[in-house]
Amino acid sequence: MPQRSLNNFATSFLDAVSPSTTQFRIVRAAPGPLDLPLPDGDFFLLTAFRLVNGREVEHEVMRVNEVELTSTGAYTVTVQRAQERIGSPTTSTAYAYGVGDLLEARATAGTLDGMLQARDNLRTLADPDEALENLGAGVTGAAVLKAGNPAEARQILGVGSGGGSGTVDVDENGALVADGTVVAPAYLGVRTASQITAIHDAIAAGTATYPGGSELINDAGEVLTLRGVGTAARFTPTSSSEIQVQPIRSGNSTLIQADAGAVIPVSGAAALTVPTGLTGFSAQIVRHDVGTLTVQPAAGVTLFHAGASVGSLSVSQKGQWILIMPGSATNEYFLTRYTGA
């Protein structure tokens, strides 16, 4: 329920209100800043007061939860009364107001205290326990972490409710690490130019394997790090627990079921056609050298990229690749393109 802010907004009562009144009319100045509906759960604060001999008296902070434009000269507002203490350390007071008494959008102590809490949480992020306490105390179960207390927040982060330091970080591969344990792998994609070069060398040798996590391993046992695909199950071949890097191919060709789960390096200008009838098919097509590499559909196949159907998808520079993943229907495939940009 975010608090909205209004700049230089001032109005006056069109109705006399008692201390218990929660709905009344206020003057609308054209064009009215409150003409647009207030989203459900949002609110703003107005400070009401009376002028007596030019002096403001009987201040009251009201929380406005609903606004309705009832005519060209009025808003009907629904409010909660006496929201903050004014002039007393223990109580807040609702007052009676008459027609013509004033309301203004002003900064309040409650609003500023909320900003200080957010500042304090940022200030204490070096201490995970204190930062989590700030989150838990401030939102009681409805924050981004959906946590009502520090222990729950720690659990959601994968740290547990006790025992660890609470350290949450991102490692060099882009994975989320909590207390030294990878709790969320990174997305697929080569991270650095040196990694791309190492992968090319392994592909050229025709001996690299991709075990479905976040590493490419060549025949010398050297780990060539990729950003992982999330879970091995999303990129598992039909006949092997590993994803094989095929020998470099050239020229136009049509993919077959045996290509499923493979990394396929391609040399020279080439077009690879995705046919109908493949089952659970996924593959990574890698541009081995410079030249246009195109993935295109056969008749009856639909390819999607960036949320829209495409007639083909191409890359042209060494190290770029196209990932083919099965879609939601038979003969539909989602394409992801890595260009290094």
Phi and psi restraints in degrees (value plus and minus 20) as a CYANA .aco file:
   2 PRO   PHI     -91.7   -51.7
   2 PRO   PSI     125.4   165.4
   3 GLN   PHI    -104.2   -64.2
   3 GLN   PSI     109.9   149.9
   4 ARG   PHI    -111.1   -71.1
   4 ARG   PSI     136.1   176.1
   5 SER   PHI    -141.5  -101.5
   5 SER   PSI     127.1   167.1
   6 LEU   PHI    -145.3  -105.3
   6 LEU   PSI     115.1   155.1
   7 ASN   PHI    -111.1   -71.1
   7 ASN   PSI     105.6   145.6
   8 ASN   PHI      32.5    72.5
   8 ASN   PSI      19.1    59.1
   9 PHE   PHI    -112.0   -72.0
   9 PHE   PSI     107.4   147.4
  10 ALA   PHI    -161.2  -121.2
  10 ALA   PSI     124.0   164.0
  11 THR   PHI    -173.7  -133.7
  11 THR   PSI    -192.1  -152.1
  12 SER   PHI    -165.8  -125.8
  12 SER   PSI     141.7   181.7
  13 PHE   PHI     -91.8   -51.8
  13 PHE   PSI     116.1   156.1
  14 LEU   PHI    -119.9   -79.9
  14 LEU   PSI     -29.1    10.9
  15 ASP   PHI    -147.4  -107.4
  15 ASP   PSI     128.9   168.9
  16 ALA   PHI     -97.2   -57.2
  16 ALA   PSI     117.9   157.9
  17 VAL   PHI    -147.7  -107.7
  17 VAL   PSI     127.3   167.3
  18 SER   PHI    -114.3   -74.3
  18 SER   PSI     152.6   192.6
  19 PRO   PHI     -82.1   -42.1
  19 PRO   PSI     -37.4     2.6
  20 SER   PHI    -122.0   -82.0
  20 SER   PSI     -22.8    17.2
  21 THR   PHI     -89.7   -49.7
  21 THR   PSI     112.1   152.1
  22 THR   PHI    -139.7   -99.7
  22 THR   PSI     -19.6    20.4
  23 GLN   PHI    -162.5  -122.5
  23 GLN   PSI     109.1   149.1
  24 PHE   PHI    -180.4  -140.4
  24 PHE   PSI     151.2   191.2
  25 ARG   PHI    -119.8   -79.8
  25 ARG   PSI     125.3   165.3
  26 ILE   PHI    -150.0  -110.0
  26 ILE   PSI     140.8   180.8
  27 VAL   PHI     -91.7   -51.7
  27 VAL   PSI     118.4   158.4
  28 ARG   PHI    -124.7   -84.7
  28 ARG   PSI     107.5   147.5
  29 ALA   PHI    -117.2   -77.2
  29 ALA   PSI     110.9   150.9
  30 ALA   PHI    -107.4   -67.4
  30 ALA   PSI     119.2   159.2
  31 PRO   PHI     -93.7   -53.7
  31 PRO   PSI     119.1   159.1
  32 GLY   PHI     -97.8   -57.8
  32 GLY   PSI     109.0   149.0
  33 PRO   PHI     -88.8   -48.8
  33 PRO   PSI     -33.2     6.8
  34 LEU   PHI    -127.1   -87.1
  34 LEU   PSI      -3.5    36.5
  35 ASP   PHI     -85.6   -45.6
  35 ASP   PSI     -54.1   -14.1
  36 LEU   PHI     -95.5   -55.5
  36 LEU   PSI     123.3   163.3
  37 PRO   PHI     -80.6   -40.6
  37 PRO   PSI     125.3   165.3
  38 LEU   PHI    -101.8   -61.8
  38 LEU   PSI      99.9   139.9
  39 PRO   PHI     -75.3   -35.3
  39 PRO   PSI     128.4   168.4
  40 ASP   PHI     -74.7   -34.7
  40 ASP   PSI     110.4   150.4
  41 GLY   PHI      69.6   109.6
  41 GLY   PSI     -39.0     1.0
  42 ASP   PHI     -98.9   -58.9
  42 ASP   PSI     140.6   180.6
  43 PHE   PHI    -176.1  -136.1
  43 PHE   PSI     146.4   186.4
  44 PHE   PHI    -162.2  -122.2
  44 PHE   PSI     146.4   186.4
  45 LEU   PHI    -130.3   -90.3
  45 LEU   PSI     119.3   159.3
  46 LEU   PHI    -144.0  -104.0
  46 LEU   PSI     119.1   159.1
  47 THR   PHI    -121.1   -81.1
  47 THR   PSI      98.3   138.3
  48 ALA   PHI    -115.4   -75.4
  48 ALA   PSI     129.0   169.0
  49 PHE   PHI    -183.3  -143.3
  49 PHE   PSI     145.9   185.9
  50 ARG   PHI    -135.7   -95.7
  50 ARG   PSI     133.3   173.3
  51 LEU   PHI    -123.7   -83.7
  51 LEU   PSI     104.9   144.9
  52 VAL   PHI    -145.5  -105.5
  52 VAL   PSI      91.9   131.9
  53 ASN   PHI      34.9    74.9
  53 ASN   PSI      20.0    60.0
  54 GLY   PHI      58.2    98.2
  54 GLY   PSI     -14.7    25.3
  55 ARG   PHI    -133.2   -93.2
  55 ARG   PSI     114.9   154.9
  56 GLU   PHI     -95.0   -55.0
  56 GLU   PSI     112.1   152.1
  57 VAL   PHI    -156.9  -116.9
  57 VAL   PSI     144.8   184.8
  58 GLU   PHI      32.8    72.8
  58 GLU   PSI      39.4    79.4
  59 HIS   PHI     -94.8   -54.8
  59 HIS   PSI     120.6   160.6
  60 GLU   PHI    -166.3  -126.3
  60 GLU   PSI     110.7   150.7
  61 VAL   PHI    -110.9   -70.9
  61 VAL   PSI     102.3   142.3
  62 MET   PHI    -133.2   -93.2
  62 MET   PSI     119.1   159.1
  63 ARG   PHI    -116.5   -76.5
  63 ARG   PSI      98.3   138.3
  64 VAL   PHI    -113.5   -73.5
  64 VAL   PSI      95.7   135.7
  65 ASN   PHI    -120.7   -80.7
  65 ASN   PSI     -45.5    -5.5
  66 GLU   PHI    -162.4  -122.4
  66 GLU   PSI     123.5   163.5
  67 VAL   PHI    -153.3  -113.3
  67 VAL   PSI     111.1   151.1
  68 GLU   PHI    -149.3  -109.3
  68 GLU   PSI     107.2   147.2
  69 LEU   PHI    -101.1   -61.1
  69 LEU   PSI      88.7   128.7
  70 THR   PHI    -117.0   -77.0
  70 THR   PSI     -43.0    -3.0
  71 SER   PHI    -182.3  -142.3
  71 SER   PSI     158.3   198.3
  72 THR   PHI     -88.2   -48.2
  72 THR   PSI     -31.4     8.6
  73 GLY   PHI    -140.7  -100.7
  73 GLY   PSI      -5.8    34.2
  74 ALA   PHI    -176.2  -136.2
  74 ALA   PSI     128.5   168.5
  75 TYR   PHI    -133.2   -93.2
  75 TYR   PSI     124.8   164.8
  76 THR   PHI    -123.2   -83.2
  76 THR   PSI     103.9   143.9
  77 VAL   PHI    -135.4   -95.4
  77 VAL   PSI     125.5   165.5
  78 THR   PHI    -131.8   -91.8
  78 THR   PSI     107.1   147.1
  79 VAL   PHI    -151.6  -111.6
  79 VAL   PSI     144.2   184.2
  80 GLN   PHI    -129.4   -89.4
  80 GLN   PSI     114.5   154.5
  81 ARG   PHI    -111.9   -71.9
  81 ARG   PSI     136.1   176.1
  82 ALA   PHI      29.7    69.7
  82 ALA   PSI      41.4    81.4
  83 GLN   PHI    -103.6   -63.6
  83 GLN   PSI     -41.1    -1.1
  84 GLU   PHI    -159.1  -119.1
  84 GLU   PSI     131.1   171.1
  85 ARG   PHI     -91.5   -51.5
  85 ARG   PSI     116.6   156.6
  86 ILE   PHI    -152.6  -112.6
  86 ILE   PSI      94.4   134.4
  87 GLY   PHI      57.4    97.4
  87 GLY   PSI     -16.7    23.3
  88 SER   PHI    -160.6  -120.6
  88 SER   PSI     118.1   158.1
  89 PRO   PHI     -96.4   -56.4
  89 PRO   PSI     -32.5     7.5
  90 THR   PHI    -145.8  -105.8
  90 THR   PSI     -39.6     0.4
  91 THR   PHI    -151.9  -111.9
  91 THR   PSI     135.7   175.7
  92 SER   PHI    -139.8   -99.8
  92 SER   PSI     126.5   166.5
  93 THR   PHI    -145.1  -105.1
  93 THR   PSI     115.1   155.1
  94 ALA   PHI    -116.4   -76.4
  94 ALA   PSI     118.1   158.1
  95 TYR   PHI    -136.9   -96.9
  95 TYR   PSI     146.3   186.3
  96 ALA   PHI    -109.8   -69.8
  96 ALA   PSI     119.2   159.2
  97 TYR   PHI    -149.7  -109.7
  97 TYR   PSI     131.1   171.1
  98 GLY   PHI    -126.7   -86.7
  98 GLY   PSI     151.7   191.7
  99 VAL   PHI     -79.3   -39.3
  99 VAL   PSI     110.5   150.5
 100 GLY   PHI      76.1   116.1
 100 GLY   PSI     -35.2     4.8
 101 ASP   PHI     -85.1   -45.1
 101 ASP   PSI     141.9   181.9
 102 LEU   PHI    -128.1   -88.1
 102 LEU   PSI     133.7   173.7
 103 LEU   PHI    -157.6  -117.6
 103 LEU   PSI     119.3   159.3
 104 GLU   PHI    -159.8  -119.8
 104 GLU   PSI     129.1   169.1
 105 ALA   PHI    -103.6   -63.6
 105 ALA   PSI      89.9   129.9
 106 ARG   PHI    -146.7  -106.7
 106 ARG   PSI     136.0   176.0
 107 ALA   PHI     -85.7   -45.7
 107 ALA   PSI     118.0   158.0
 108 THR   PHI    -143.2  -103.2
 108 THR   PSI     142.8   182.8
 109 ALA   PHI     -81.7   -41.7
 109 ALA   PSI     -59.2   -19.2
 110 GLY   PHI     -83.0   -43.0
 110 GLY   PSI     -61.3   -21.3
 111 THR   PHI     -83.1   -43.1
 111 THR   PSI     -66.3   -26.3
 112 LEU   PHI     -87.9   -47.9
 112 LEU   PSI     -55.7   -15.7
 113 ASP   PHI     -83.3   -43.3
 113 ASP   PSI     -57.7   -17.7
 114 GLY   PHI     -82.2   -42.2
 114 GLY   PSI     -58.2   -18.2
 115 MET   PHI     -86.9   -46.9
 115 MET   PSI     -55.9   -15.9
 116 LEU   PHI     -86.4   -46.4
 116 LEU   PSI     -55.5   -15.5
 117 GLN   PHI     -84.2   -44.2
 117 GLN   PSI     -63.6   -23.6
 118 ALA   PHI     -81.8   -41.8
 118 ALA   PSI     -60.8   -20.8
 119 ARG   PHI     -83.2   -43.2
 119 ARG   PSI     -63.7   -23.7
 120 ASP   PHI     -84.2   -44.2
 120 ASP   PSI     -55.5   -15.5
 121 ASN   PHI     -86.2   -46.2
 121 ASN   PSI     -60.9   -20.9
 122 LEU   PHI     -83.9   -43.9
 122 LEU   PSI     -60.0   -20.0
 123 ARG   PHI     -83.0   -43.0
 123 ARG   PSI     -51.8   -11.8
 124 THR   PHI    -125.2   -85.2
 124 THR   PSI      -2.4    37.6
 125 LEU   PHI     -82.3   -42.3
 125 LEU   PSI     -42.4    -2.4
 126 ALA   PHI     -84.6   -44.6
 126 ALA   PSI     -42.5    -2.5
 127 ASP   PHI    -130.2   -90.2
 127 ASP   PSI      76.8   116.8
 128 PRO   PHI     -75.6   -35.6
 128 PRO   PSI     -58.6   -18.6
 129 ASP   PHI     -84.1   -44.1
 129 ASP   PSI     -64.6   -24.6
 130 GLU   PHI     -88.7   -48.7
 130 GLU   PSI     -58.3   -18.3
 131 ALA   PHI     -83.9   -43.9
 131 ALA   PSI     -62.1   -22.1
 132 LEU   PHI     -87.6   -47.6
 132 LEU   PSI     -54.2   -14.2
 133 GLU   PHI     -82.5   -42.5
 133 GLU   PSI     -59.8   -19.8
 134 ASN   PHI     -80.8   -40.8
 134 ASN   PSI     -63.9   -23.9
 135 LEU   PHI     -83.4   -43.4
 135 LEU   PSI     -68.4   -28.4
 136 GLY   PHI     -84.2   -44.2
 136 GLY   PSI     -60.4   -20.4
 137 ALA   PHI     -91.6   -51.6
 137 ALA   PSI     -47.5    -7.5
 138 GLY   PHI    -108.0   -68.0
 138 GLY   PSI     -44.1    -4.1
 139 VAL   PHI    -142.2  -102.2
 139 VAL   PSI     -34.0     6.0
 140 THR   PHI      21.9    61.9
 140 THR   PSI      37.0    77.0
 141 GLY   PHI      77.7   117.7
 141 GLY   PSI     -11.4    28.6
 142 ALA   PHI    -157.1  -117.1
 142 ALA   PSI       6.1    46.1
 143 ALA   PHI    -105.2   -65.2
 143 ALA   PSI    -197.2  -157.2
 144 VAL   PHI     -76.9   -36.9
 144 VAL   PSI     -56.5   -16.5
 145 LEU   PHI     -98.0   -58.0
 145 LEU   PSI     -24.7    15.3
 146 LYS   PHI      33.7    73.7
 146 LYS   PSI      16.4    56.4
 147 ALA   PHI    -131.9   -91.9
 147 ALA   PSI     115.2   155.2
 148 GLY   PHI    -116.0   -76.0
 148 GLY   PSI     -30.4     9.6
 149 ASN   PHI    -177.0  -137.0
 149 ASN   PSI     144.5   184.5
 150 PRO   PHI     -78.8   -38.8
 150 PRO   PSI     -59.5   -19.5
 151 ALA   PHI     -81.3   -41.3
 151 ALA   PSI     -61.2   -21.2
 152 GLU   PHI     -87.7   -47.7
 152 GLU   PSI     -59.5   -19.5
 153 ALA   PHI     -82.2   -42.2
 153 ALA   PSI     -63.3   -23.3
 154 ARG   PHI     -82.0   -42.0
 154 ARG   PSI     -59.5   -19.5
 155 GLN   PHI     -84.8   -44.8
 155 GLN   PSI     -61.6   -21.6
 156 ILE   PHI     -83.7   -43.7
 156 ILE   PSI     -57.2   -17.2
 157 LEU   PHI     -92.3   -52.3
 157 LEU   PSI     -26.2    13.8
 158 GLY   PHI      67.0   107.0
 158 GLY   PSI      -8.2    31.8
 159 VAL   PHI    -111.1   -71.1
 159 VAL   PSI     -45.3    -5.3
 160 GLY   PHI      74.7   114.7
 160 GLY   PSI     151.9   191.9
 161 SER   PHI    -109.7   -69.7
 161 SER   PSI     -22.6    17.4
 162 GLY   PHI    -197.1  -157.1
 162 GLY   PSI     148.8   188.8
 163 GLY   PHI      74.7   114.7
 163 GLY   PSI     -57.6   -17.6
 164 GLY   PHI    -114.5   -74.5
 164 GLY   PSI     157.1   197.1
 165 SER   PHI    -101.1   -61.1
 165 SER   PSI     -35.4     4.6
 166 GLY   PHI      62.2   102.2
 166 GLY   PSI      -5.5    34.5
 167 THR   PHI     -95.9   -55.9
 167 THR   PSI     105.0   145.0
 168 VAL   PHI    -141.6  -101.6
 168 VAL   PSI     106.9   146.9
 169 ASP   PHI    -166.3  -126.3
 169 ASP   PSI     152.7   192.7
 170 VAL   PHI    -135.5   -95.5
 170 VAL   PSI     106.3   146.3
 171 ASP   PHI    -102.0   -62.0
 171 ASP   PSI    -197.1  -157.1
 172 GLU   PHI     -86.5   -46.5
 172 GLU   PSI     -34.5     5.5
 173 ASN   PHI    -116.9   -76.9
 173 ASN   PSI     -18.9    21.1
 174 GLY   PHI      68.8   108.8
 174 GLY   PSI     -11.7    28.3
 175 ALA   PHI    -107.2   -67.2
 175 ALA   PSI     128.7   168.7
 176 LEU   PHI    -103.8   -63.8
 176 LEU   PSI     104.7   144.7
 177 VAL   PHI    -139.7   -99.7
 177 VAL   PSI     108.3   148.3
 178 ALA   PHI    -140.1  -100.1
 178 ALA   PSI     100.1   140.1
 179 ASP   PHI      30.0    70.0
 179 ASP   PSI      21.3    61.3
 180 GLY   PHI      64.4   104.4
 180 GLY   PSI     -22.4    17.6
 181 THR   PHI    -131.0   -91.0
 181 THR   PSI     111.5   151.5
 182 VAL   PHI     -90.6   -50.6
 182 VAL   PSI      96.0   136.0
 183 VAL   PHI    -125.1   -85.1
 183 VAL   PSI     -33.1     6.9
 184 ALA   PHI    -172.6  -132.6
 184 ALA   PSI      90.7   130.7
 185 PRO   PHI     -86.3   -46.3
 185 PRO   PSI     143.8   183.8
 186 ALA   PHI    -100.6   -60.6
 186 ALA   PSI     155.3   195.3
 187 TYR   PHI    -101.8   -61.8
 187 TYR   PSI     139.4   179.4
 188 LEU   PHI     -84.9   -44.9
 188 LEU   PSI     119.0   159.0
 189 GLY   PHI     127.5   167.5
 189 GLY   PSI     116.4   156.4
 190 VAL   PHI     -91.2   -51.2
 190 VAL   PSI     118.2   158.2
 191 ARG   PHI    -109.7   -69.7
 191 ARG   PSI     -62.2   -22.2
 192 THR   PHI    -152.6  -112.6
 192 THR   PSI     142.4   182.4
 193 ALA   PHI     -83.0   -43.0
 193 ALA   PSI     -58.7   -18.7
 194 SER   PHI     -84.9   -44.9
 194 SER   PSI     -55.6   -15.6
 195 GLN   PHI     -87.2   -47.2
 195 GLN   PSI     -58.5   -18.5
 196 ILE   PHI     -80.3   -40.3
 196 ILE   PSI     -65.2   -25.2
 197 THR   PHI     -81.3   -41.3
 197 THR   PSI     -63.8   -23.8
 198 ALA   PHI     -83.2   -43.2
 198 ALA   PSI     -58.1   -18.1
 199 ILE   PHI     -87.1   -47.1
 199 ILE   PSI     -60.3   -20.3
 200 HIS   PHI     -78.3   -38.3
 200 HIS   PSI     -63.3   -23.3
 201 ASP   PHI     -81.4   -41.4
 201 ASP   PSI     -62.9   -22.9
 202 ALA   PHI     -87.1   -47.1
 202 ALA   PSI     -59.7   -19.7
 203 ILE   PHI     -85.7   -45.7
 203 ILE   PSI     -61.9   -21.9
 204 ALA   PHI     -81.3   -41.3
 204 ALA   PSI     -54.9   -14.9
 205 ALA   PHI     -93.6   -53.6
 205 ALA   PSI     -38.2     1.8
 206 GLY   PHI      49.4    89.4
 206 GLY   PSI       2.8    42.8
 207 THR   PHI    -143.6  -103.6
 207 THR   PSI     -12.4    27.6
 208 ALA   PHI    -104.7   -64.7
 208 ALA   PSI     130.3   170.3
 209 THR   PHI    -146.7  -106.7
 209 THR   PSI     134.4   174.4
 210 TYR   PHI    -144.3  -104.3
 210 TYR   PSI      82.4   122.4
 211 PRO   PHI     -97.3   -57.3
 211 PRO   PSI     -14.8    25.2
 212 GLY   PHI      74.7   114.7
 212 GLY   PSI     -14.0    26.0
 213 GLY   PHI    -128.4   -88.4
 213 GLY   PSI    -134.6   -94.6
 214 SER   PHI    -148.6  -108.6
 214 SER   PSI       5.0    45.0
 215 GLU   PHI    -155.3  -115.3
 215 GLU   PSI     122.6   162.6
 216 LEU   PHI    -128.3   -88.3
 216 LEU   PSI     107.7   147.7
 217 ILE   PHI    -138.4   -98.4
 217 ILE   PSI     105.6   145.6
 218 ASN   PHI    -111.7   -71.7
 218 ASN   PSI    -197.7  -157.7
 219 ASP   PHI     -90.5   -50.5
 219 ASP   PSI     -35.7     4.3
 220 ALA   PHI    -106.7   -66.7
 220 ALA   PSI     -18.4    21.6
 221 GLY   PHI      61.4   101.4
 221 GLY   PSI     -11.6    28.4
 222 GLU   PHI     -96.9   -56.9
 222 GLU   PSI     115.4   155.4
 223 VAL   PHI    -109.0   -69.0
 223 VAL   PSI      99.3   139.3
 224 LEU   PHI    -129.0   -89.0
 224 LEU   PSI      84.1   124.1
 225 THR   PHI     -97.2   -57.2
 225 THR   PSI     112.0   152.0
 226 LEU   PHI    -134.1   -94.1
 226 LEU   PSI     146.7   186.7
 227 ARG   PHI    -102.4   -62.4
 227 ARG   PSI     102.6   142.6
 228 GLY   PHI     -84.9   -44.9
 228 GLY   PSI     141.7   181.7
 229 VAL   PHI    -104.9   -64.9
 229 VAL   PSI     -18.3    21.7
 230 GLY   PHI      86.6   126.6
 230 GLY   PSI     -87.7   -47.7
 231 THR   PHI    -161.4  -121.4
 231 THR   PSI     128.4   168.4
 232 ALA   PHI     -81.2   -41.2
 232 ALA   PSI     -51.0   -11.0
 233 ALA   PHI     -82.0   -42.0
 233 ALA   PSI     -46.4    -6.4
 234 ARG   PHI     -96.9   -56.9
 234 ARG   PSI     -34.5     5.5
 235 PHE   PHI    -158.7  -118.7
 235 PHE   PSI      24.6    64.6
 236 THR   PHI    -121.1   -81.1
 236 THR   PSI     106.8   146.8
 237 PRO   PHI     -87.4   -47.4
 237 PRO   PSI     142.4   182.4
 238 THR   PHI     -96.5   -56.5
 238 THR   PSI     -41.8    -1.8
 239 SER   PHI    -142.0  -102.0
 239 SER   PSI     -16.8    23.2
 240 SER   PHI    -170.4  -130.4
 240 SER   PSI     133.1   173.1
 241 SER   PHI    -102.6   -62.6
 241 SER   PSI     -25.0    15.0
 242 GLU   PHI    -140.1  -100.1
 242 GLU   PSI     136.3   176.3
 243 ILE   PHI    -117.8   -77.8
 243 ILE   PSI      99.8   139.8
 244 GLN   PHI    -110.6   -70.6
 244 GLN   PSI     120.0   160.0
 245 VAL   PHI    -108.4   -68.4
 245 VAL   PSI      95.6   135.6
 246 GLN   PHI     -95.3   -55.3
 246 GLN   PSI     141.2   181.2
 247 PRO   PHI     -79.1   -39.1
 247 PRO   PSI     133.0   173.0
 248 ILE   PHI     -83.2   -43.2
 248 ILE   PSI     111.9   151.9
 249 ARG   PHI    -134.8   -94.8
 249 ARG   PSI     139.5   179.5
 250 SER   PHI    -159.0  -119.0
 250 SER   PSI     140.4   180.4
 251 GLY   PHI      59.7    99.7
 251 GLY   PSI     152.6   192.6
 252 ASN   PHI     -92.7   -52.7
 252 ASN   PSI     124.8   164.8
 253 SER   PHI    -176.0  -136.0
 253 SER   PSI     145.7   185.7
 254 THR   PHI    -132.1   -92.1
 254 THR   PSI     109.6   149.6
 255 LEU   PHI     -84.9   -44.9
 255 LEU   PSI     130.0   170.0
 256 ILE   PHI    -148.5  -108.5
 256 ILE   PSI     148.9   188.9
 257 GLN   PHI     -78.4   -38.4
 257 GLN   PSI     -53.1   -13.1
 258 ALA   PHI     -87.1   -47.1
 258 ALA   PSI     -35.6     4.4
 259 ASP   PHI     -99.2   -59.2
 259 ASP   PSI     -27.4    12.6
 260 ALA   PHI     -79.2   -39.2
 260 ALA   PSI     112.8   152.8
 261 GLY   PHI      59.4    99.4
 261 GLY   PSI     -13.1    26.9
 262 ALA   PHI    -117.8   -77.8
 262 ALA   PSI     135.0   175.0
 263 VAL   PHI    -116.3   -76.3
 263 VAL   PSI     101.6   141.6
 264 ILE   PHI    -135.9   -95.9
 264 ILE   PSI      83.0   123.0
 265 PRO   PHI     -99.3   -59.3
 265 PRO   PSI     120.4   160.4
 266 VAL   PHI    -148.2  -108.2
 266 VAL   PSI     113.0   153.0
 267 SER   PHI    -128.7   -88.7
 267 SER   PSI     119.7   159.7
 268 GLY   PHI      55.6    95.6
 268 GLY   PSI     154.4   194.4
 269 ALA   PHI     -85.1   -45.1
 269 ALA   PSI     111.6   151.6
 270 ALA   PHI    -179.7  -139.7
 270 ALA   PSI     133.5   173.5
 271 ALA   PHI    -144.1  -104.1
 271 ALA   PSI     107.2   147.2
 272 LEU   PHI    -126.8   -86.8
 272 LEU   PSI     106.7   146.7
 273 THR   PHI    -121.6   -81.6
 273 THR   PSI     112.4   152.4
 274 VAL   PHI    -112.9   -72.9
 274 VAL   PSI      94.1   134.1
 275 PRO   PHI    -107.3   -67.3
 275 PRO   PSI     153.5   193.5
 276 THR   PHI     -97.5   -57.5
 276 THR   PSI     140.4   180.4
 277 GLY   PHI      70.8   110.8
 277 GLY   PSI     -21.5    18.5
 278 LEU   PHI     -94.3   -54.3
 278 LEU   PSI     128.6   168.6
 279 THR   PHI    -140.2  -100.2
 279 THR   PSI     105.3   145.3
 280 GLY   PHI      33.8    73.8
 280 GLY   PSI      19.3    59.3
 281 PHE   PHI    -107.0   -67.0
 281 PHE   PSI     112.9   152.9
 282 SER   PHI    -166.9  -126.9
 282 SER   PSI     127.2   167.2
 283 ALA   PHI    -182.3  -142.3
 283 ALA   PSI     137.8   177.8
 284 GLN   PHI    -136.9   -96.9
 284 GLN   PSI      98.1   138.1
 285 ILE   PHI    -119.8   -79.8
 285 ILE   PSI      98.2   138.2
 286 VAL   PHI    -130.1   -90.1
 286 VAL   PSI     112.5   152.5
 287 ARG   PHI     -97.0   -57.0
 287 ARG   PSI      87.0   127.0
 288 HIS   PHI     -96.2   -56.2
 288 HIS   PSI     -52.9   -12.9
 289 ASP   PHI    -166.5  -126.5
 289 ASP   PSI    -190.1  -150.1
 290 VAL   PHI     -97.9   -57.9
 290 VAL   PSI     117.9   157.9
 291 GLY   PHI     127.7   167.7
 291 GLY   PSI     136.3   176.3
 292 THR   PHI     -99.6   -59.6
 292 THR   PSI     100.1   140.1
 293 LEU   PHI    -130.1   -90.1
 293 LEU   PSI     101.9   141.9
 294 THR   PHI    -141.8  -101.8
 294 THR   PSI     114.4   154.4
 295 VAL   PHI    -124.8   -84.8
 295 VAL   PSI     106.8   146.8
 296 GLN   PHI    -156.1  -116.1
 296 GLN   PSI     136.5   176.5
 297 PRO   PHI    -111.9   -71.9
 297 PRO   PSI     127.0   167.0
 298 ALA   PHI     -98.3   -58.3
 298 ALA   PSI     148.8   188.8
 299 ALA   PHI     -77.7   -37.7
 299 ALA   PSI     111.8   151.8
 300 GLY   PHI      73.4   113.4
 300 GLY   PSI     -21.9    18.1
 301 VAL   PHI    -131.2   -91.2
 301 VAL   PSI     118.8   158.8
 302 THR   PHI    -138.2   -98.2
 302 THR   PSI     109.6   149.6
 303 LEU   PHI    -129.5   -89.5
 303 LEU   PSI     121.0   161.0
 304 PHE   PHI    -142.4  -102.4
 304 PHE   PSI     121.2   161.2
 305 HIS   PHI    -165.3  -125.3
 305 HIS   PSI     110.6   150.6
 306 ALA   PHI      35.4    75.4
 306 ALA   PSI      18.3    58.3
 307 GLY   PHI      63.9   103.9
 307 GLY   PSI     -16.8    23.2
 308 ALA   PHI    -155.0  -115.0
 308 ALA   PSI     132.0   172.0
 309 SER   PHI     -91.7   -51.7
 309 SER   PSI     122.6   162.6
 310 VAL   PHI    -151.3  -111.3
 310 VAL   PSI     131.5   171.5
 311 GLY   PHI     -99.1   -59.1
 311 GLY   PSI     -43.5    -3.5
 312 SER   PHI    -192.4  -152.4
 312 SER   PSI     149.3   189.3
 313 LEU   PHI    -164.5  -124.5
 313 LEU   PSI     116.1   156.1
 314 SER   PHI    -151.5  -111.5
 314 SER   PSI     134.9   174.9
 315 VAL   PHI    -154.3  -114.3
 315 VAL   PSI     140.4   180.4
 316 SER   PHI    -158.2  -118.2
 316 SER   PSI     -27.3    12.7
 317 GLN   PHI    -132.6   -92.6
 317 GLN   PSI     129.0   169.0
 318 LYS   PHI     -75.2   -35.2
 318 LYS   PSI     113.0   153.0
 319 GLY   PHI      72.7   112.7
 319 GLY   PSI     -34.2     5.8
 320 GLN   PHI     -98.6   -58.6
 320 GLN   PSI     135.2   175.2
 321 TRP   PHI    -171.5  -131.5
 321 TRP   PSI     145.3   185.3
 322 ILE   PHI    -146.5  -106.5
 322 ILE   PSI     106.3   146.3
 323 LEU   PHI    -119.6   -79.6
 323 LEU   PSI     108.0   148.0
 324 ILE   PHI    -125.1   -85.1
 324 ILE   PSI     104.5   144.5
 325 MET   PHI    -149.0  -109.0
 325 MET   PSI     126.5   166.5
 326 PRO   PHI     -84.1   -44.1
 326 PRO   PSI     122.8   162.8
 327 GLY   PHI    -109.6   -69.6
 327 GLY   PSI    -184.9  -144.9
 328 SER   PHI    -104.2   -64.2
 328 SER   PSI     -30.9     9.1
 329 ALA   PHI    -154.4  -114.4
 329 ALA   PSI     143.6   183.6
 330 THR   PHI     -78.9   -38.9
 330 THR   PSI     117.6   157.6
 331 ASN   PHI      45.1    85.1
 331 ASN   PSI       4.9    44.9
 332 GLU   PHI    -139.0   -99.0
 332 GLU   PSI     119.1   159.1
 333 TYR   PHI    -159.8  -119.8
 333 TYR   PSI     123.5   163.5
 334 PHE   PHI    -119.2   -79.2
 334 PHE   PSI     114.2   154.2
 335 LEU   PHI    -131.4   -91.4
 335 LEU   PSI     115.3   155.3
 336 THR   PHI    -139.9   -99.9
 336 THR   PSI     113.0   153.0
 337 ARG   PHI    -135.2   -95.2
 337 ARG   PSI     112.2   152.2
 338 TYR   PHI    -130.3   -90.3
 338 TYR   PSI     101.5   141.5
 339 THR   PHI    -136.3   -96.3
 339 THR   PSI     -23.1    16.9
 340 GLY   PHI      61.8   101.8
 340 GLY   PSI     -18.1    21.9
